C-alpha cells in the first residue's frame, strides 16, 4: 500500500515539474513571435492564423539593425537590454504578452494573451517544442 501511495505522490511531482517546463517553453515560443522575421518553425503545418498574425505584427515600433550587433535598452525602470544580431528586427514591445495558460491535454495548451487586442492561441507539443496551431484576435481595440 505504501508503494502505491509513493508512486502516486511521485507521479504528481513529475507532472508538476513537466508542467512548469511546459509553461516556460510556451512562453518562450510566444516570446519568439516578437523577433522579425518570424520563424516558420514556431507554427504547425496547419496553422490557420497568418492574416491575424500579420495584423498583430504590423507596427511602426520596429527598430532596424546595422551590419553589426547592437544593443536595444528599454527606457523603463528595471528595463531590459536586448542584443540585436545582423538581419534581425526587434519590436520595442512584445507582439503578444501571455496572460493565462491552460492545458487542455498533456500536449495541447490554450493561451489567453494580449497584443494590440486580446488574443487566443492554441499550441501543440511536438517532442519538447511547443508550436502555435491557431491564433484568433478576440476583439479589435
Secondary structure, 3 states (H helix, E strand, C coil): CHHHHHHHHHHHHHHHHHHHHHHHHHHHHHHHCCEECCCHHHECCCCCCHHHHHHHHCCCCEECCCCCCEEEECCCCCCCEEEECCCCEEECCCCCEEEEEEEEECCEEEEEEECCCEEEEEEEEECCEEEEEEEEECCCC
